[in-house]
Amino acid sequence: MNALSYDLRKRIVEAYDAGEGTRQEIAQRFKVSLPMVKKLLHQRKILGTIQAQNHCSGRKPIFEDKDREWLRRIVEQQPDATLEELREACPKPCSIMTISRALQELDASYKKNFQSR
């Protein structure tokens, strides 16, 4: 579903401010839902804008800045630690892949030995 254009958002809010009808009537007039009209009015009240808002979608990263700094210090102290050892030492429950991605973001080097089969 596409966001409403700024022009349409502006006309909806202006119509409401001018007292050209109830929220329900304005929704019918502009062929939008009543919750959309309510959302625009609430957004303007809270944020001071009727622009479309970008949403931060997707899963949030497990590691925050303080966790990355912790990881950087550990790798500096123990540069030969394996991913499994780093995961076990981590104060947060996480996967080996999480540790690996965090190290890539830090551009840190670590021991890459895998047990042979």
N, C-alpha and C positions, 0 to 999 in steps of 0.2 A: 504494500500500500504506500503510495506516495504522500508526502507531506503537502498540506495546503499551501498555495502560493502566499507570499507575504501580502500581496494586493488583496486577496480574498480575506485573509485574516484581519487586515486593517479595516476593510469594509464591514465585516461582522462586528468588530469592536466599536466602530464609529456608529453603526446603526443602533447598537445597544445603548451607547452613551447618549445618543440623540433621543432616546425614549421611543423609538419606532416600533416597539412591540416587546413582548415578553421574550425570554430566552428561547422558549419553545417556538414562538412565531418567527423569530429571527433564524432559528435553525431550519425551519421549513422554507423560509424565503430564500435562503442561500443554499438549500439542499445539502445540509450537513447534519450530523447528529447533534442531539441536545448535549450529550457529554462533551462533544468537541467545543461547543460554545462555552460551556462551563469551564472546560480546561483552559481555553484562551483567556477568559476573564480572571481565572485563578492565577494563571501564569503571569499575567500582566501585574496583578496585585503583589505577587511574591517576588518575581524576578525583575519587574519593570520593563519587560519586553514581550512582544508577541512573535518574535522570530522562532523558526523551527529550532528545536534543541537537538544537539547531537547526543546520542546515548552511548555510554561506554558498555558495549555488549561483550559477551564472551566471558569466559572464566577468568577470574582475577588471579594474578600470579601469587604463588605461595610465598616466594621470597620477596621481602621488602628490602629497602636500602640497608637497614641495619643488619639484615641477614646476609646480604652480599658482602658487607664489610667484614662480618664475622668469618665468612668463607674465605675471603682474601687473606685475612690474618692466619687462618689455619693452614692454608696452602703455602704461605710464606714460611711458616714454622715447620711444616712437614711437607716439603715438595714431593716426597715419594709416596704419599698416601694415595691409595686407590680410591675409586669412586665409592666403593662399598664401605671403606673405612670412613670416608667423609660423610656418607649418609648416616652411618651409625653414630658418629660424633655430633651430628646436627641436632640442635635443640628442638627443631620442629619435625614432626613426622612427614617424610617426603620420600620420593622415589629416587632411584639412581639417575633417571632421566632428568629430574628436576635439578639435581646437583650438576649434571653435565651441561645443561642449558645455562645455568647460572655461571659456571666457569667459562663458557663460551662468551657470555655477555661481558665478563670481566677480562676476557682475553688472557686468562691465566693458564699456565701449563701445569700438568699433573701427571702422575704415573699412569701409563696406559697399558701395563702388562695385564694380559688375561691368562688365566690358567689354560694350559694346553689340554686337549682332550685325549 
